Amino acid sequence: MDANDAHDPLTIAERWMDDGRMVALATVVETWGSAPRPVGSHLVIDGEGNFHGSVSGGCVEGAVIGEAMEVIGNGEPRLLEFGVADETAWRVGLSCGGRIRVYVERVG
């Protein structure tokens, strides 16, 4: 494993699952306009709220982590949408003018 693999969110997720942690994976599945991260970007979250990676360069990670904690608890995946016209986006900081959709699922 090279240094890049060691910091890849999917590699981290696998390591955390091997350690017995409950894990959720958040993936950017769609973007419009000036989105902060491209489609395919990942954020991995464990059951204690630890996280690695990014779906928005820090803009909406807090909201995604909160949703991921619920997904870990109930096992039901969610499709989240954040955009500049969305009140939630302003509250959590996505004011870049774009919109993103993030799919959150429990893995492992």
N, C-alpha and C positions, 0 to 999 in steps of 0.2 A: 504494500500500500504506500503510495507516495503522499507527500504533505498535503496536496490538494484533496485527495480522497479522505484524509483524516478530518477535514473540516467540512466535507459535504454533508448537508442535512440528512440525506438518505442513509449515509454511512453512520452518522450519529444516531439516527432512529434505530438502525439495526443493532448498534452497540447497546443502546438503552434497553431495547427489548431483550437482548441477551442477558442483561443485568436484572431482568425481571420487572422492569418498569412498565406501566401502562403508558401508551404513546398515541398521540394524534398527529396527523400530518395535514398541514394546510398548504394548498397549491393554488397559485394564480392560474385560473382557467380562461380568463377573458379580460381584455383591457380595451379602453377607448381613450382617445385623446392623449393627454400628457400623463400617462401612468408612470409611477415611480419605479416599478420593477416589471420585467417582461413575463409573458406567459411561461409557465413552467417553473417559476421561482417557488422555493419551498421554505416553510417554517415548520420545525418539528417541536412539539410540546410534550412534556411528560406530566404525569398525574400530580406532581408537586408544583407545577407552574414553571419549571425550568424550560428554557427554550433555546433554539439555535437556528440561525438562518434568517430570512427576511422575505416578506411578501409585499412590503411597501416602503422600504427604506426607513422604517421607524414611524411612519404616519399612522397606521392603524393596527400595529402589532398588539397593543394592549387590548383592544376590542377582540381581535382574533384569538388571542390567548384565552380570554374569558369564555368565548364561545367554545374553544377547544376543550376546556376543562369540563364543560357540560357534555360535549360529545364523548369524551373519555368515560364519563359517568354513566351515560345512558346508551351509548353505542349507536346513536342515530346520527348519520352524517348531515351536514348542513351546507347550503350554498349561500354565502354572504355576498352582499354587494355594497360597495362604498363609492360615493361620487361627490363631486363638488356641490351638486344641487341637493344632496341628502343632508339633512340636519345632523345626522349622526356623523357624517364625514367631517363636518366642521368641528363638531365637539371632540372627535378623536384626532383631528389634525390633517385630514386629506384635503388640502386646499390647493392642490397643484393644477386643478382644472380638468383632471382626467377622472376616469371611473375604473374600478377593478371588481372582478368577481373572484371570490376565493372559495374553493371547495375544501371543507374540513371533514376528515374521516378518522375514525379510530383504526389503528393498524396493529397487527400482531395477534 
